[in-house]
């Protein structure tokens, strides 16, 4: 535990005093959430963050594919109109 205490002492020294109420609120919020969800809360939280990042990446790719498909359809429509 000495490492955790030293880390906590250094972490609070780096936080401006104006943000202490916010930091305490966040710390207590995650403490309560951790107690409610159990010991694997950190793992759940990390998996949720990873899933959100991955889903955003997939959605970005899908939107890009839709744009490319629309552009290809428009080009194909222009080509078929020229041949008539």
Biopython code that builds the backbone (N, CA, C, O; Angstrom):
import numpy as np
from Bio.PDB.StructureBuilder import StructureBuilder

atoms = [
    (1, "UNK", "N", (0.776, -1.200, 0.000)),
    (1, "UNK", "CA", (0.000, 0.000, 0.000)),
    (1, "UNK", "C", (0.828, 1.281, 0.000)),
    (1, "UNK", "O", (0.280, 2.336, -0.318)),
    (2, "UNK", "N", (2.103, 1.250, 0.335)),
    (2, "UNK", "CA", (2.861, 2.500, 0.323)),
    (2, "UNK", "C", (2.868, 3.145, -1.061)),
    (2, "UNK", "O", (2.867, 4.370, -1.187)),
    (3, "UNK", "N", (2.875, 2.304, -2.097)),
    (3, "UNK", "CA", (2.875, 2.850, -3.454)),
    (3, "UNK", "C", (1.588, 3.618, -3.721)),
    (3, "UNK", "O", (1.615, 4.711, -4.288)),
    (4, "UNK", "N", (0.457, 3.042, -3.309)),
    (4, "UNK", "CA", (-0.832, 3.695, -3.533)),
    (4, "UNK", "C", (-0.911, 5.007, -2.764)),
    (4, "UNK", "O", (-1.425, 6.000, -3.280)),
    (5, "UNK", "N", (-0.408, 5.017, -1.543)),
    (5, "UNK", "CA", (-0.435, 6.243, -0.752)),
    (5, "UNK", "C", (0.457, 7.314, -1.374)),
    (5, "UNK", "O", (0.085, 8.487, -1.419)),
    (6, "UNK", "N", (1.629, 6.913, -1.852)),
    (6, "UNK", "CA", (2.527, 7.873, -2.495)),
    (6, "UNK", "C", (1.912, 8.398, -3.788)),
    (6, "UNK", "O", (2.012, 9.585, -4.100)),
    (7, "UNK", "N", (1.279, 7.503, -4.531)),
    (7, "UNK", "CA", (0.632, 7.917, -5.775)),
    (7, "UNK", "C", (-0.505, 8.887, -5.477)),
    (7, "UNK", "O", (-0.654, 9.901, -6.160)),
    (8, "UNK", "N", (-1.307, 8.579, -4.459)),
    (8, "UNK", "CA", (-2.424, 9.455, -4.101)),
    (8, "UNK", "C", (-1.917, 10.817, -3.638)),
    (8, "UNK", "O", (-2.505, 11.846, -3.970)),
    (9, "UNK", "N", (-0.825, 10.825, -2.873)),
    (9, "UNK", "CA", (-0.268, 12.090, -2.403)),
    (9, "UNK", "C", (0.230, 12.923, -3.579)),
    (9, "UNK", "O", (0.030, 14.137, -3.602)),
    (10, "UNK", "N", (0.874, 12.290, -4.554)),
    (10, "UNK", "CA", (1.358, 13.008, -5.727)),
    (10, "UNK", "C", (0.212, 13.461, -6.617)),
    (10, "UNK", "O", (0.276, 14.544, -7.198)),
    (11, "UNK", "N", (-0.829, 12.656, -6.734)),
    (11, "UNK", "CA", (-1.951, 12.995, -7.599)),
    (11, "UNK", "C", (-2.703, 14.200, -7.047)),
    (11, "UNK", "O", (-3.111, 15.075, -7.811)),
    (12, "UNK", "N", (-2.890, 14.257, -5.746)),
    (12, "UNK", "CA", (-3.618, 15.392, -5.198)),
    (12, "UNK", "C", (-2.775, 16.655, -5.238)),
    (12, "UNK", "O", (-3.319, 17.759, -5.280)),
    (13, "UNK", "N", (-1.457, 16.511, -5.225)),
    (13, "UNK", "CA", (-0.604, 17.689, -5.293)),
    (13, "UNK", "C", (-0.654, 18.323, -6.683)),
    (13, "UNK", "O", (-0.437, 19.527, -6.821)),
    (14, "UNK", "N", (-0.940, 17.520, -7.713)),
    (14, "UNK", "CA", (-0.967, 18.033, -9.075)),
    (14, "UNK", "C", (-2.316, 18.673, -9.429)),
    (14, "UNK", "O", (-2.422, 19.368, -10.440)),
    (15, "UNK", "N", (-3.330, 18.445, -8.617)),
    (15, "UNK", "CA", (-4.668, 18.960, -8.904)),
    (15, "UNK", "C", (-4.811, 20.340, -8.273)),
    (15, "UNK", "O", (-4.521, 20.514, -7.090)),
    (16, "UNK", "N", (-5.252, 21.315, -9.049)),
    (16, "UNK", "CA", (-5.453, 22.658, -8.474)),
    (16, "UNK", "C", (-6.508, 22.617, -7.368)),
    (16, "UNK", "O", (-7.458, 21.837, -7.447)),
    (17, "UNK", "N", (-6.351, 23.434, -6.360)),
    (17, "UNK", "CA", (-7.307, 23.417, -5.236)),
    (17, "UNK", "C", (-8.739, 23.754, -5.654)),
    (17, "UNK", "O", (-9.686, 23.342, -4.983)),
    (18, "UNK", "N", (-8.910, 24.487, -6.739)),
    (18, "UNK", "CA", (-10.255, 24.844, -7.189)),
    (18, "UNK", "C", (-11.038, 23.621, -7.656)),
    (18, "UNK", "O", (-12.268, 23.618, -7.626)),
    (19, "UNK", "N", (-10.325, 22.587, -8.085)),
    (19, "UNK", "CA", (-10.990, 21.398, -8.616)),
    (19, "UNK", "C", (-11.215, 20.322, -7.554)),
    (19, "UNK", "O", (-11.742, 19.256, -7.868)),
    (20, "UNK", "N", (-10.827, 20.580, -6.312)),
    (20, "UNK", "CA", (-10.981, 19.574, -5.256)),
    (20, "UNK", "C", (-12.427, 19.097, -5.085)),
    (20, "UNK", "O", (-12.639, 17.891, -4.967)),
    (21, "UNK", "N", (-13.432, 19.983, -5.066)),
    (21, "UNK", "CA", (-14.812, 19.478, -4.923)),
    (21, "UNK", "C", (-15.221, 18.559, -6.081)),
    (21, "UNK", "O", (-15.891, 17.548, -5.871)),
    (22, "UNK", "N", (-14.818, 18.914, -7.291)),
    (22, "UNK", "CA", (-15.149, 18.085, -8.451)),
    (22, "UNK", "C", (-14.452, 16.730, -8.371)),
    (22, "UNK", "O", (-15.056, 15.693, -8.645)),
    (23, "UNK", "N", (-13.186, 16.750, -7.997)),
    (23, "UNK", "CA", (-12.421, 15.503, -7.893)),
    (23, "UNK", "C", (-13.018, 14.608, -6.815)),
    (23, "UNK", "O", (-13.130, 13.398, -7.008)),
    (24, "UNK", "N", (-13.395, 15.181, -5.703)),
    (24, "UNK", "CA", (-14.002, 14.389, -4.627)),
    (24, "UNK", "C", (-15.340, 13.811, -5.058)),
    (24, "UNK", "O", (-15.660, 12.671, -4.720)),
    (25, "UNK", "N", (-16.127, 14.584, -5.802)),
    (25, "UNK", "CA", (-17.404, 14.078, -6.295)),
    (25, "UNK", "C", (-17.182, 12.900, -7.238)),
    (25, "UNK", "O", (-17.845, 11.869, -7.118)),
    (26, "UNK", "N", (-16.259, 13.052, -8.166)),
    (26, "UNK", "CA", (-15.972, 11.975, -9.124)),
    (26, "UNK", "C", (-15.448, 10.753, -8.396)),
    (26, "UNK", "O", (-15.852, 9.628, -8.691)),
    (27, "UNK", "N", (-14.557, 10.966, -7.455)),
    (27, "UNK", "CA", (-13.989, 9.847, -6.690)),
    (27, "UNK", "C", (-15.083, 9.117, -5.917)),
    (27, "UNK", "O", (-15.112, 7.887, -5.916)),
    (28, "UNK", "N", (-15.984, 9.847, -5.259)),
    (28, "UNK", "CA", (-17.052, 9.194, -4.498)),
    (28, "UNK", "C", (-18.052, 8.521, -5.428)),
    (28, "UNK", "O", (-18.564, 7.447, -5.111)),
    (29, "UNK", "N", (-18.339, 9.142, -6.580)),
    (29, "UNK", "CA", (-19.259, 8.549, -7.549)),
    (29, "UNK", "C", (-18.749, 7.196, -8.036)),
    (29, "UNK", "O", (-19.486, 6.210, -8.040)),
    (30, "UNK", "N", (-17.489, 7.159, -8.444)),
    (30, "UNK", "CA", (-16.934, 5.898, -8.925)),
    (30, "UNK", "C", (-16.745, 4.897, -7.793)),
    (30, "UNK", "O", (-16.810, 3.690, -8.024)),
    (31, "UNK", "N", (-16.514, 5.371, -6.587)),
    (31, "UNK", "CA", (-16.436, 4.466, -5.442)),
    (31, "UNK", "C", (-17.764, 3.783, -5.182)),
    (31, "UNK", "O", (-17.807, 2.574, -4.955)),
    (32, "UNK", "N", (-18.851, 4.548, -5.213)),
    (32, "UNK", "CA", (-20.184, 3.976, -5.020)),
    (32, "UNK", "C", (-20.529, 3.042, -6.159)),
    (32, "UNK", "O", (-21.059, 1.953, -5.938)),
    (33, "UNK", "N", (-20.231, 3.462, -7.376)),
    (33, "UNK", "CA", (-20.504, 2.623, -8.543)),
    (33, "UNK", "C", (-19.713, 1.333, -8.480)),
    (33, "UNK", "O", (-20.223, 0.267, -8.823)),
    (34, "UNK", "N", (-18.482, 1.427, -8.048)),
    (34, "UNK", "CA", (-17.637, 0.243, -7.909)),
    (34, "UNK", "C", (-18.204, -0.706, -6.866)),
    (34, "UNK", "O", (-18.205, -1.920, -7.069)),
    (35, "UNK", "N", (-18.684, -0.170, -5.756)),
    (35, "UNK", "CA", (-19.261, -1.018, -4.715)),
    (35, "UNK", "C", (-20.538, -1.700, -5.204)),
    (35, "UNK", "O", (-20.807, -2.849, -4.852)),
    (36, "UNK", "N", (-21.318, -0.995, -6.012)),
    (36, "UNK", "CA", (-22.559, -1.577, -6.515)),
    (36, "UNK", "C", (-22.305, -2.668, -7.545)),
    (36, "UNK", "O", (-22.993, -3.688, -7.548)),
    (37, "UNK", "N", (-21.346, -2.469, -8.400)),
    (37, "UNK", "CA", (-21.110, -3.417, -9.487)),
    (37, "UNK", "C", (-20.142, -4.533, -9.124)),
    (37, "UNK", "O", (-20.096, -5.550, -9.815)),
    (38, "UNK", "N", (-19.394, -4.372, -8.089)),
    (38, "UNK", "CA", (-18.494, -5.427, -7.666)),
    (38, "UNK", "C", (-17.058, -5.124, -8.039)),
    (38, "UNK", "O", (-16.747, -4.053, -8.559)),
    (39, "UNK", "N", (-16.195, -6.074, -7.767)),
    (39, "UNK", "CA", (-14.760, -5.895, -7.948)),
    (39, "UNK", "C", (-14.320, -5.778, -9.397)),
    (39, "UNK", "O", (-13.223, -5.293, -9.671)),
    (40, "UNK", "N", (-15.146, -6.209, -10.316)),
    (40, "UNK", "CA", (-14.762, -6.170, -11.727)),
    (40, "UNK", "C", (-15.198, -4.878, -12.411)),
    (40, "UNK", "O", (-15.198, -4.792, -13.639)),
    (41, "UNK", "N", (-15.565, -3.886, -11.627)),
    (41, "UNK", "CA", (-16.055, -2.632, -12.205)),
    (41, "UNK", "C", (-15.041, -2.008, -13.148)),
    (41, "UNK", "O", (-15.406, -1.559, -14.234)),
    (42, "UNK", "N", (-13.786, -1.972, -12.758)),
    (42, "UNK", "CA", (-12.754, -1.374, -13.608)),
    (42, "UNK", "C", (-12.680, -2.063, -14.958)),
    (42, "UNK", "O", (-12.542, -1.413, -15.994)),
    (43, "UNK", "N", (-12.773, -3.379, -14.936)),
    (43, "UNK", "CA", (-12.741, -4.145, -16.183)),
    (43, "UNK", "C", (-13.973, -3.838, -17.034)),
    (43, "UNK", "O", (-13.860, -3.652, -18.246)),
    (44, "UNK", "N", (-15.139, -3.786, -16.410)),
    (44, "UNK", "CA", (-16.354, -3.422, -17.145)),
    (44, "UNK", "C", (-16.201, -2.048, -17.770)),
    (44, "UNK", "O", (-16.520, -1.843, -18.942)),
    (45, "UNK", "N", (-15.715, -1.120, -16.982)),
    (45, "UNK", "CA", (-15.588, 0.260, -17.438)),
    (45, "UNK", "C", (-14.639, 0.348, -18.627)),
    (45, "UNK", "O", (-14.928, 1.042, -19.602)),
    (46, "UNK", "N", (-13.510, -0.349, -18.555)),
    (46, "UNK", "CA", (-12.542, -0.353, -19.661)),
    (46, "UNK", "C", (-13.163, -0.974, -20.909)),
    (46, "UNK", "O", (-12.991, -0.452, -22.011)),
    (47, "UNK", "N", (-13.886, -2.086, -20.744)),
    (47, "UNK", "CA", (-14.524, -2.724, -21.894)),
    (47, "UNK", "C", (-15.573, -1.816, -22.520)),
    (47, "UNK", "O", (-15.713, -1.793, -23.742)),
    (48, "UNK", "N", (-16.304, -1.076, -21.713)),
    (48, "UNK", "CA", (-17.305, -0.160, -22.250)),
    (48, "UNK", "C", (-16.630, 0.942, -23.065)),
    (48, "UNK", "O", (-17.090, 1.286, -24.154)),
    (49, "UNK", "N", (-15.543, 1.492, -22.537)),
    (49, "UNK", "CA", (-14.814, 2.538, -23.255)),
    (49, "UNK", "C", (-14.271, 1.996, -24.574)),
    (49, "UNK", "O", (-14.392, 2.650, -25.610)),
    (50, "UNK", "N", (-13.678, 0.812, -24.542)),
    (50, "UNK", "CA", (-13.137, 0.206, -25.772)),
    (50, "UNK", "C", (-14.260, -0.027, -26.775)),
    (50, "UNK", "O", (-14.088, 0.233, -27.966)),
    (51, "UNK", "N", (-15.403, -0.510, -26.309)),
    (51, "UNK", "CA", (-16.526, -0.782, -27.202)),
    (51, "UNK", "C", (-17.038, 0.507, -27.843)),
    (51, "UNK", "O", (-17.337, 0.535, -29.037)),
    (52, "UNK", "N", (-17.139, 1.566, -27.053)),
    (52, "UNK", "CA", (-17.600, 2.848, -27.603)),
    (52, "UNK", "C", (-16.649, 3.373, -28.672)),
    (52, "UNK", "O", (-17.087, 3.852, -29.717)),
    (53, "UNK", "N", (-15.348, 3.281, -28.409)),
    (53, "UNK", "CA", (-14.363, 3.752, -29.381)),
    (53, "UNK", "C", (-14.446, 2.917, -30.659)),
    (53, "UNK", "O", (-14.426, 3.460, -31.763)),
    (54, "UNK", "N", (-14.538, 1.607, -30.507)),
    (54, "UNK", "CA", (-14.612, 0.717, -31.662)),
    (54, "UNK", "C", (-15.887, 0.975, -32.467)),
    (54, "UNK", "O", (-15.846, 1.027, -33.696)),
    (55, "UNK", "N", (-17.025, 1.137, -31.771)),
    (55, "UNK", "CA", (-18.283, 1.387, -32.473)),
    (55, "UNK", "C", (-18.246, 2.711, -33.227)),
    (55, "UNK", "O", (-18.765, 2.800, -34.340)),
    (56, "UNK", "N", (-17.643, 3.736, -32.642)),
    (56, "UNK", "CA", (-17.520, 5.012, -33.353)),
    (56, "UNK", "C", (-16.682, 4.843, -34.615)),
    (56, "UNK", "O", (-16.984, 5.430, -35.654)),
    (57, "UNK", "N", (-15.616, 4.027, -34.515)),
    (57, "UNK", "CA", (-14.765, 3.795, -35.682)),
    (57, "UNK", "C", (-15.546, 3.061, -36.777)),
    (57, "UNK", "O", (-15.447, 3.408, -37.954)),
    (58, "UNK", "N", (-16.315, 2.056, -36.388)),
    (58, "UNK", "CA", (-17.105, 1.299, -37.355)),
    (58, "UNK", "C", (-18.148, 2.194, -38.007)),
    (58, "UNK", "O", (-18.337, 2.141, -39.222)),
    (59, "UNK", "N", (-18.830, 3.020, -37.211)),
    (59, "UNK", "CA", (-19.829, 3.925, -37.782)),
    (59, "UNK", "C", (-19.203, 4.925, -38.742)),
    (59, "UNK", "O", (-19.798, 5.261, -39.765)),
    (60, "UNK", "N", (-18.018, 5.397, -38.422)),
    (60, "UNK", "CA", (-17.322, 6.328, -39.319)),
    (60, "UNK", "C", (-17.026, 5.639, -40.653)),
    (60, "UNK", "O", (-17.195, 6.240, -41.714)),
    (61, "UNK", "N", (-16.586, 4.381, -40.600)),
    (61, "UNK", "CA", (-16.310, 3.632, -41.827)),
    (61, "UNK", "C", (-17.594, 3.401, -42.638)),
    (61, "UNK", "O", (-17.581, 3.514, -43.864)),
    (62, "UNK", "N", (-18.686, 3.084, -41.964)),
    (62, "UNK", "CA", (-19.948, 2.856, -42.664)),
    (62, "UNK", "C", (-20.422, 4.127, -43.353)),
    (62, "UNK", "O", (-20.886, 4.083, -44.492)),
    (63, "UNK", "N", (-20.305, 5.265, -42.662)),
    (63, "UNK", "CA", (-20.702, 6.536, -43.289)),
    (63, "UNK", "C", (-19.850, 6.837, -44.513)),
    (63, "UNK", "O", (-20.358, 7.308, -45.530)),
    (64, "UNK", "N", (-18.557, 6.563, -44.412)),
    (64, "UNK", "CA", (-17.668, 6.787, -45.563)),
    (64, "UNK", "C", (-18.058, 5.868, -46.724)),
    (64, "UNK", "O", (-18.069, 6.297, -47.878)),
    (65, "UNK", "N", (-18.373, 4.620, -46.425)),
    (65, "UNK", "CA", (-18.791, 3.694, -47.474)),
    (65, "UNK", "C", (-20.094, 4.155, -48.128)),
    (65, "UNK", "O", (-20.254, 4.033, -49.342)),
    (66, "UNK", "N", (-21.027, 4.683, -47.329)),
    (66, "UNK", "CA", (-22.282, 5.185, -47.892)),
    (66, "UNK", "C", (-22.026, 6.367, -48.818)),
    (66, "UNK", "O", (-22.645, 6.477, -49.876)),
    (67, "UNK", "N", (-21.111, 7.254, -48.421)),
    (67, "UNK", "CA", (-20.774, 8.392, -49.288)),
    (67, "UNK", "C", (-20.160, 7.917, -50.604)),
    (67, "UNK", "O", (-20.512, 8.407, -51.677)),
    (68, "UNK", "N", (-19.245, 6.963, -50.509)),
    (68, "UNK", "CA", (-18.609, 6.440, -51.718)),
    (68, "UNK", "C", (-19.630, 5.740, -52.611)),
    (68, "UNK", "O", (-19.586, 5.879, -53.834)),
    (69, "UNK", "N", (-20.541, 4.994, -52.009)),
    (69, "UNK", "CA", (-21.562, 4.300, -52.782)),
    (69, "UNK", "C", (-22.484, 5.293, -53.485)),
    (69, "UNK", "O", (-22.859, 5.081, -54.638)),
    (70, "UNK", "N", (-22.846, 6.356, -52.811)),
    (70, "UNK", "CA", (-23.691, 7.382, -53.428)),
    (70, "UNK", "C", (-22.959, 8.038, -54.586)),
    (70, "UNK", "O", (-23.562, 8.305, -55.626)),
    (71, "UNK", "N", (-21.667, 8.302, -54.423)),
    (71, "UNK", "CA", (-20.890, 8.901, -55.506)),
    (71, "UNK", "C", (-20.793, 7.940, -56.691)),
    (71, "UNK", "O", (-20.887, 8.369, -57.842)),
    (72, "UNK", "N", (-20.610, 6.663, -56.426)),
    (72, "UNK", "CA", (-20.528, 5.674, -57.509)),
    (72, "UNK", "C", (-21.865, 5.559, -58.232)),
    (72, "UNK", "O", (-21.900, 5.443, -59.457)),
    (73, "UNK", "N", (-22.958, 5.592, -57.486)),
    (73, "UNK", "CA", (-24.280, 5.530, -58.119)),
    (73, "UNK", "C", (-24.515, 6.743, -58.998)),
    (73, "UNK", "O", (-25.086, 6.637, -60.083)),
    (74, "UNK", "N", (-24.071, 7.894, -58.521)),
    (74, "UNK", "CA", (-24.245, 9.106, -59.328)),
    (74, "UNK", "C", (-23.414, 9.014, -60.601)),
    (74, "UNK", "O", (-23.895, 9.376, -61.675)),
    (75, "UNK", "N", (-22.174, 8.536, -60.501)),
    (75, "UNK", "CA", (-21.333, 8.379, -61.697)),
    (75, "UNK", "C", (-21.956, 7.377, -62.653)),
    (75, "UNK", "O", (-21.959, 7.589, -63.866)),
    (76, "UNK", "N", (-22.484, 6.285, -62.112)),
    (76, "UNK", "CA", (-23.111, 5.272, -62.954)),
    (76, "UNK", "C", (-24.363, 5.841, -63.619)),
    (76, "UNK", "O", (-24.640, 5.537, -64.779)),
    (77, "UNK", "N", (-25.106, 6.650, -62.905)),
    (77, "UNK", "CA", (-26.292, 7.277, -63.487)),
    (77, "UNK", "C", (-25.918, 8.222, -64.602)),
    (77, "UNK", "O", (-26.625, 8.275, -65.608)),
    (78, "UNK", "N", (-24.845, 8.966, -64.472)),
    (78, "UNK", "CA", (-24.397, 9.890, -65.515)),
    (78, "UNK", "C", (-23.935, 9.105, -66.730)),
    (78, "UNK", "O", (-24.172, 9.526, -67.862)),
    (79, "UNK", "N", (-23.279, 7.970, -66.516)),
    (79, "UNK", "CA", (-22.822, 7.160, -67.645)),
    (79, "UNK", "C", (-23.990, 6.564, -68.394)),
    (79, "UNK", "O", (-23.972, 6.535, -69.624)),
    (80, "UNK", "N", (-24.996, 6.092, -67.701)),
    (80, "UNK", "CA", (-26.140, 5.482, -68.393)),
    (80, "UNK", "C", (-26.966, 6.539, -69.115)),
    (80, "UNK", "O", (-27.565, 6.235, -70.147)),
    (81, "UNK", "N", (-27.019, 7.769, -68.612)),
    (81, "UNK", "CA", (-27.755, 8.840, -69.279)),
    (81, "UNK", "C", (-27.043, 9.259, -70.565)),
    (81, "UNK", "O", (-27.706, 9.611, -71.541)),
    (82, "UNK", "N", (-25.739, 9.230, -70.587)),
    (82, "UNK", "CA", (-24.973, 9.618, -71.781)),
    (82, "UNK", "C", (-25.182, 8.613, -72.917)),
    (82, "UNK", "O", (-25.218, 9.000, -74.085)),
    (83, "UNK", "N", (-25.317, 7.354, -72.588)),
    (83, "UNK", "CA", (-25.440, 6.318, -73.614)),
    (83, "UNK", "C", (-26.824, 6.302, -74.248)),
    (83, "UNK", "O", (-26.977, 5.729, -75.327)),
    (84, "UNK", "N", (-27.800, 6.877, -73.657)),
    (84, "UNK", "CA", (-29.174, 6.840, -74.207)),
    (84, "UNK", "C", (-29.321, 7.781, -75.324)),
    (84, "UNK", "O", (-30.401, 7.885, -75.905)),
]
sb = StructureBuilder()
sb.init_structure("model")
sb.init_model(0)
sb.init_chain("A")
sb.init_seg("    ")
for serial, (resi, resn, name, xyz) in enumerate(atoms, 1):
    if name == "N":
        sb.init_residue(resn, " ", resi, " ")
    sb.init_atom(name, np.array(xyz, "f"), 0.0, 1.0, " ", f" {name:<3s}", serial, name[0])
structure = sb.get_structure()
